Every structure is written in structure tokens, then in C-alpha cells.
Amino acid sequence: MGFSVLGSVGSHILVRNSYERTSKIQSFRERERPTIGFELSRSRSYHGRIKSSKYELLDFDERTSPNEVRKEIQRCYELIHRLGRGVVYLGSSRMGPDHSHYSKTLELSTEIANLLGCTSWTGAGPGLMDAATKGALRAGKSVGGFKIGKEAGEWTASNYHPYLPSEVFFSARKHGLVDAVVRSSSSERTAVVALPGGIGTLDEVFEILALIQLERIGSKLPVPFLLMNYDSFYSKLLNFLDDCEDWGTLSKGELSSLWKVCDNNSEALAYLSEFYDLPLSEKGRHDNELESASGKLSQ
């Protein structure tokens, strides 16, 4: 069992991975953008636009004690420190490129990366996490990820991933994703974007919501939390949470104060633009106007 983190800063791609007792750190620096191929352990060849590469080998012991867990979490924090905090995307690993939510996520992550100019973080799996990573890269912004070995979808059996070839232990991944979104200064722009997903996504969504509720996240500087309700995906869950208010397990208005439910990308971008007092791009303004006009016609 191994542990991996990945980061990309513009033309620099940083990959750290470990198998058994060896950890490899690779740094790729881009100059004239020729296309070359390189081999990833336990995976097929992947072609990327990089110029030159160098790596060094580090010793890594098996996970035999709590110290190993601390090492894994520390490596996650090191990558976050290097790339910077930013937007954390939570979402399904089962919705591939042929799904409409994949294309919507791809567009959303591109627009958010351009708007906030920060690093985009994911669980580095397939599906909507892959779409979020690709969208941020399309905008030329930094990306980072923490991957676990067992993901539903095309990369499950081989642990293959175009950007990150190995796996990270579940506890370290969770620590990393939470730390990546905490704002330590007013200049940092972060957010949680919850895309459609299953059990794993809901687990992360409610864990982060609980941390926000307990003021472990956003106690000094608030962090926007967006629930992307594409095609009414979360509507039944929202109805259940309304019932929780009726039963008294949630206070009236408590949940709405913790997140923003968005039916489309335009609403999400408009909310983040207002939250951080940033101007929307021309495309963002145009899309928002179209959505507003469509909403008025449907009333």
C-alpha cells in the first residue's frame, strides 16, 4: 500500500509517490512544450507536454506505526504549503466524460480558477474529480490532489491516473483536503465545491459542514461552501434536511447559513464573485444574465 500527492504550478508538475519502501519525487519543468512520454509505476505510458525531468529517490518505510500516519499527513501539508490553499472539489468518481455533469464541472473549474486565481484541489480520482483538475489546468492554474487506491471507475483495478499514479491513505487524504481550504489570511481565496456524488462525496461534504458548524473551519475567516445541485441531483437530500428542521435536529435556517445551494455554474460564479468582491469575466456576466432571464421566463 502506498501514498501519493500531486501538484502542478503552471509549467511545473510535481509528483510524489511511494510504493513499498521507496518514494519518488519527480519535478517536470516545461520550456518549449515538446511532447514526450514517460512511464508511471504500475501504469501504462502517459504523454505529457514537458521538456525535461529530474527526480530523486527517498527512503519510505512501511506503515507500521502511528508515526507513519503522521508522515503521510505531513507530506500532504508540505504539498499544500508549496502550492497554496484554494478550492477543494468533492464529487463522484463514476461520472465520466460522457456524463453531462462532467462537462459542467470542467467548465465550472475553469471559470473558478480564472476568477479566484488559486490552486484547485481534488481527491485526484476519475470522474468529476478529473474534470475539475482538467478545468483548472485548462485555465493554466495550479492543481493538487490526494488519491486513494480504491476508486470507482476506469482506474480502479490498476490505480492508473493520468496525473497521479499511486494511492494515499484515507485519513491523510481527508486531513489534506480540509487543510487545503482553511483560510489563514484575508488574501487567500478558498472554497468548497460539492459536486454530485455518492457515499464518499457525502461523507466528505458532511464532515466539512460539521467542521464549519463547529467553527473549526472559518472561525476567523469564512470559507464559502457551494452545493452544486445539477439537474436537481440533491433536491431529495435537501427535502430531507428540511424535514430535519421540522423534527428539531437542525435549527431553522442553520444549514442555509453554512452553504450556498447552486442549480448551475452561473449561480456559483456569481456567489463567489460577490463573496470575494471580484469582477466576473465577460462570459460569466453573460451566462449570469442568461440564467436570470431564463428564471424570469419560467416564473
C-alpha positions in Angstrom: 0.0 0.0 0.0 1.4 3.4 -0.9 0.8 7.1 -0.7 0.9 9.9 -3.3 0.5 13.6 -3.6 0.5 15.6 -6.9 0.9 19.2 -7.7 1.2 21.3 -10.8 2.1 25.0 -10.8 1.8 26.4 -14.3 4.6 24.8 -16.2 5.9 22.9 -13.2 4.5 19.5 -12.4 5.3 17.9 -9.0 4.6 14.3 -8.4 5.4 12.4 -5.2 4.6 8.7 -4.9 5.6 5.7 -2.8 5.4 2.0 -3.3 6.5 -0.4 -0.7 9.8 1.0 0.7 10.6 3.6 -1.9 9.3 7.1 -2.5 10.0 9.1 -5.7 9.7 12.8 -6.2 9.6 14.0 -9.8 9.7 17.6 -10.9 9.0 18.4 -14.6 10.0 21.8 -16.0 8.4 23.0 -19.2 10.3 25.1 -21.7 9.4 24.7 -25.4 6.5 22.3 -24.8 7.5 19.3 -26.9 5.5 16.1 -26.3 7.4 13.2 -24.7 6.3 10.1 -23.0 7.2 8.8 -19.6 6.4 5.7 -17.6 4.4 5.7 -14.4 4.8 2.7 -12.0 2.1 0.1 -12.3 0.6 2.0 -15.2 0.7 2.5 -18.9 2.8 5.2 -20.6 1.4 8.7 -20.5 2.3 11.5 -22.9 2.6 15.0 -21.5 3.9 18.3 -22.7 7.1 18.6 -20.7 10.7 19.5 -21.7 12.9 17.9 -19.1 12.6 16.0 -15.9 14.7 15.1 -12.8 13.9 13.0 -9.7 15.5 11.8 -6.5 14.7 8.7 -4.5 13.8 8.9 -0.8 13.5 6.1 1.7 10.0 5.4 2.9 9.2 2.8 5.5 6.1 0.6 5.5 3.1 2.0 7.5 3.8 0.1 10.8 3.0 2.7 13.4 1.2 6.0 14.1 4.4 7.7 13.1 3.8 6.6 9.5 0.4 8.1 9.5 1.9 11.4 10.7 4.5 11.2 7.9 1.7 10.8 5.4 -0.3 13.8 6.7 2.9 15.9 6.9 3.6 15.2 3.2 0.1 16.4 2.4 0.7 19.6 4.4 4.0 20.1 2.7 2.4 20.0 -0.8 -0.3 22.4 0.3 2.3 24.8 1.7 4.1 24.6 -1.6 1.1 25.1 -3.9 -1.1 27.2 -1.7 -4.6 26.7 -0.4 -7.6 27.1 -2.7 -10.8 25.5 -4.0 -11.5 21.9 -2.9 -13.7 19.9 -5.2 -15.7 16.9 -3.8 -17.5 14.7 -6.3 -18.3 11.4 -7.9 -15.6 9.2 -9.4 -18.2 7.4 -11.5 -19.4 10.2 -13.8 -17.1 10.1 -16.8 -16.6 12.3 -19.8 -19.8 11.1 -21.4 -21.9 12.5 -18.5 -23.4 16.0 -18.6 -22.2 16.7 -15.1 -18.6 16.1 -16.3 -18.7 18.9 -18.9 -20.4 21.2 -16.4 -17.7 20.5 -13.8 -15.0 21.1 -16.4 -16.4 24.5 -17.3 -17.0 25.4 -13.7 -13.5 24.6 -12.5 -12.0 26.6 -15.4 -14.1 29.7 -14.6 -13.4 29.4 -10.8 -9.7 29.1 -11.4 -9.7 32.2 -13.6 -11.9 34.1 -11.1 -10.1 33.2 -7.8 -6.6 32.5 -9.3 -5.9 29.9 -6.6 -4.9 26.2 -6.6 -7.6 23.6 -7.3 -7.6 20.6 -5.1 -9.4 17.2 -5.6 -9.3 13.6 -4.4 -7.3 13.0 -7.7 -9.6 10.3 -8.8 -11.5 9.8 -12.0 -15.0 11.2 -12.9 -15.9 14.6 -11.7 -12.6 15.0 -9.8 -10.8 14.5 -13.1 -13.0 17.1 -14.7 -12.2 19.6 -12.0 -8.5 19.0 -12.4 -8.6 19.3 -16.2 -10.6 22.5 -16.0 -8.1 24.2 -13.7 -5.2 23.1 -15.9 -7.1 24.5 -18.9 -7.0 27.9 -17.1 -3.3 27.5 -16.6 -3.6 27.4 -12.8 -2.1 25.2 -10.1 -3.7 21.9 -9.2 -3.1 19.5 -6.4 -4.6 16.1 -5.4 -4.6 13.4 -2.8 -5.5 10.0 -4.2 -6.6 6.7 -2.6 -6.3 3.4 -4.3 -9.9 2.2 -4.4 -11.9 4.5 -6.7 -14.9 3.5 -8.7 -14.4 3.8 -12.4 -11.8 3.1 -15.1 -8.7 3.5 -12.9 -9.8 1.2 -10.1 -8.0 -2.0 -11.0 -4.6 -0.6 -11.9 -4.6 2.6 -9.8 -3.8 4.4 -13.0 -4.3 8.1 -13.1 -3.0 10.5 -15.8 -1.8 12.9 -13.2 -1.2 10.8 -10.1 -0.3 7.1 -10.4 -0.5 5.8 -6.8 -2.7 5.9 -3.7 -2.9 7.8 -0.5 -4.3 6.5 2.8 -7.8 7.7 3.5 -7.0 9.5 6.8 -4.2 11.6 5.2 -6.4 12.5 2.2 -9.1 13.9 4.5 -6.6 15.9 6.5 -5.1 17.3 3.3 -8.4 18.3 1.7 -9.5 20.1 4.9 -6.2 21.9 5.4 -6.3 23.0 1.7 -9.4 25.0 2.3 -8.7 26.8 5.6 -8.0 30.5 5.1 -5.2 31.8 7.2 -5.2 35.4 5.8 -7.7 37.6 4.0 -5.7 37.4 0.8 -6.4 33.7 0.5 -9.3 32.8 -1.7 -10.7 29.3 -0.9 -13.9 27.4 -1.3 -15.5 24.0 -1.1 -17.4 22.9 -4.2 -19.6 19.8 -3.6 -20.5 18.2 -6.9 -22.9 15.4 -7.4 -21.6 12.2 -5.8 -22.2 9.1 -3.7 -21.3 7.8 -0.3 -17.7 9.1 -0.4 -18.7 12.5 -1.5 -21.5 12.8 1.1 -19.0 11.6 3.8 -16.7 14.5 2.9 -19.5 17.0 2.5 -21.0 16.5 5.9 -17.6 16.2 7.6 -16.6 19.6 6.3 -20.0 21.0 7.1 -19.7 19.8 10.7 -16.2 21.4 10.9 -17.7 24.7 9.7 -20.6 24.3 12.1 -18.2 23.8 15.0 -16.1 26.8 13.8 -13.1 24.6 13.2 -13.1 25.9 9.7 -13.9 29.6 9.0 -13.9 30.7 12.6 -11.7 33.7 11.8 -12.2 33.9 8.0 -15.3 32.4 6.5 -15.0 29.8 3.7 -17.7 29.6 1.1 -19.3 26.2 0.6 -21.2 25.6 -2.6 -23.5 22.6 -3.2 -23.9 22.1 -6.9 -27.5 20.8 -7.4 -27.1 20.0 -11.1 -30.4 18.7 -12.6 -31.9 18.7 -9.1 -29.4 15.9 -8.1 -29.5 16.9 -4.4 -33.2 18.0 -4.2 -34.3 14.9 -2.3 -31.5 15.3 0.2 -32.4 19.0 0.7 -36.0 17.9 1.3 -34.8 15.5 4.0 -32.7 18.3 5.6 -35.9 20.4 5.6 -37.6 17.6 7.5 -34.7 17.6 10.0 -35.6 21.2 10.8 -39.2 20.2 11.4 -38.0 17.4 13.7 -35.7 19.8 15.5 -32.4 18.1 14.7 -31.5 21.2 12.8 -32.3 24.7 13.8 -34.3 26.8 11.4 -32.0 28.4 8.9 -28.9 26.7 10.3 -28.0 24.8 7.2 -28.6 27.6 4.8 -26.1 29.7 6.8 -23.4 27.0 6.2 -23.6 26.6 2.4 -25.0 28.0 -0.8 -27.1 25.7 -3.0 -26.5 26.4 -6.7 -28.5 25.0 -9.5 -26.0 26.0 -12.2 -22.5 27.3 -12.7 -23.6 30.9 -13.2 -25.1 31.0 -9.7 -21.9 29.6 -8.2 -19.6 32.1 -10.0 -21.9 35.0 -9.1 -21.8 33.9 -5.4 -18.0 33.6 -5.3 -17.7 36.9 -7.2 -19.8 38.6 -4.5 -18.2 36.8 -1.6 -14.7 37.9 -2.6 -15.7 41.2 -4.2 -14.2 40.2 -7.6 -15.5 41.2 -11.0 -17.0 38.4 -13.1 -15.5 37.7 -16.5 -17.4 38.8 -19.6 -18.5 35.2 -20.1 -19.6 34.9 -16.5 -21.6 38.1 -16.7 -23.2 36.9 -19.9 -24.1 33.5 -18.6 -25.5 35.0 -15.4 -27.7 37.4 -17.4 -29.0 34.4 -19.5 -29.8 32.4 -16.4 -31.6 35.4 -14.8 -33.6 35.9 -17.9 -34.4 32.2 -18.1 -35.5 32.2 -14.5 -37.9 35.1 -15.1 -39.5 33.5 -18.1 -40.1 30.2 -16.2 -41.9 32.0 -13.4 
